[in-house]
């Protein structure tokens, strides 16, 4: 037995059937913690890899989410392809998939089948609405779940239509939950020596995020309005994005100390005893005046200068930055969260590390996302003891793909 590396998930093998963002992000977090991730893709590649036909930049998310993984291209619609997957599963700790509910069962690769092959298997399923219930078969993507979950209804300005969140927030929110579910089941297995089916529904991960907005449901019995950049429950002031001479800055005053500090920062100590602003409740009742007061001050400063003044006075604030600024963020680069790499397919790009920090572990060298089928021969020989002739035969019959050229 080889010595275990000083990495939290060293020795854990994951069969990764994840696609797009939800599944691949869960396994990315595992890969960066040292797990052996075997990404299994259809012969044409998963949808995000295929975006390269649109533009190079459109496919960059594949490079972001699939570092430190090995890749097998496998035709699961063929009997031999399914047998190969079963052989891999027999030696794995986790299988993750985020196909539509029922797809894996129709292939004969669902939980009931694979758990018989490997009783210690953690089978993780991510979907839009879950594997049970009347909505289970509804088609689900990030934007449609934003709509169905209520998230879109509270996003935007009061006089405008519902607006989706800019990022693919539901995909990644549910991906984090899927990772958490897998980790919980792996922990349980150390006591029971048995696997478990774990599922995460995208819709269900959204509801807790609506906590502030739900105030309208319980206080007034009405559907929450869209509040723009103000607090979702209109229960905080200041809480907004304010204009500067060259952009915008976000400010929140969560307590009386923040408000006092904000007045000092703006040179408006004279308003400390103004009855409109003497408490959180009063500032909420006079939200328009509160916001106007702050906007009048911020509009006379650049966002950088305003940010420095607020930081000096310990006011929670941040300039609204664009993605050119964020991609080059000095803080995140120095912490190693962002790093420039020379990717063999995409060239010079910035990729993220895992936000999970395990102090005291050994550094894990970052490897770029794999080419489609890059590790077919390596993995099939290593895990299934297939010969070069066997692998060549599988390539010729279309059970596995030939490795994508560099």
Secondary structure, DSSP 4 states (H G I P E B T S, - for coil): -PPPPSSTTTT-EEEEE--TTHHHHHHHHHHHTT-EEEEEE-TT--HHHHGGGT-HHHHHHHHHH-TT-EEEEB-TTSHHHHHHHHHHHTT-SEEEE-SPTTHHHHTT-SHHHHHHH-TT-EEEEEESS-SSSTTTTS---HHHHHHHTSTGGGSS-TTS-----SS-HHHHHHHHHHHHHHHHHHHHHHHH---EEEEEEHHHHHGGGGTTTTHHHHHHSSPPPP-TTS-TTS--SSEEEEEETTEEEEEE--SHHHHHHHHHHTT-GGGTT-TTTSSHHHHHHTHHHHHHHHHHHHTTS-HHHHHHHHHHTT--EEE---HHHHHT-HHHHHTTSEEEEEETTTEEEEEE--S---TTPPP----PPPPTTTTHHHHHHHHH---HHHHHHHHHHTSBPPPPP-
